Amino acid sequence: MPPSSASRGRTFATLGPAAAPLDVIFMDPPYATGAGAVALDKLGRLGWVGAGSWISIETERSEQIDVKGFVIDAERVVGKAKLWLLRAE
């Protein structure tokens, strides 16, 4: 299965263990809910995130991301949103 189709058609709630970590993950969770941090934690525990993975998350401008095992490489404010680029430690 090509890496780009590894999670096609699956919702976050139905994700099980990954066959292999993904290189890049794009996330746009609902604003001001903490869902991005929850999703990062779950993706990490299920093996979707590996040592070389990059994660892009869009959050509400004032929302913070702080999840064990991830470091912030960059963040940019764009209008009402903040874009984060994270990598696994």
C-alpha positions, 0 to 999 in steps of 0.5 A, spaced: 500 500 500 502 506 498 504 511 504 499 516 501 493 511 502 495 508 509 489 512 512 485 514 507 478 513 508 479 512 516 477 516 521 481 518 527 476 514 532 477 508 528 485 508 527 488 502 530 496 500 530 500 502 524 504 498 520 509 503 519 510 510 521 508 516 517 513 521 514 508 527 514 502 528 518 497 534 517 492 535 522 486 540 523 482 539 529 477 543 532 479 549 535 480 550 542 478 543 544 485 540 545 484 535 540 490 536 537 494 534 543 489 528 544 490 526 537 498 527 537 498 522 543 494 517 540 498 517 534 504 516 537 502 511 542 499 507 536 506 507 532 503 512 526 509 517 528 516 515 528 523 518 529 523 522 523 516 524 522 513 531 521 507 533 524 503 540 521 497 542 526 493 548 525 490 551 532 486 557 534 491 562 535 492 562 542 491 555 543 498 551 545 501 545 543 505 541 549 505 533 548 511 529 551 515 526 545 514 532 540 518 538 539 516 544 536 520 546 530 516 552 528 510 556 529 506 561 525 500 565 526 496 566 520 489 570 521 485 567 527 490 560 526 496 558 528 500 553 524 505 548 528 510 544 525 512 539 530 517 533 530 518 527 534 523 527 539 
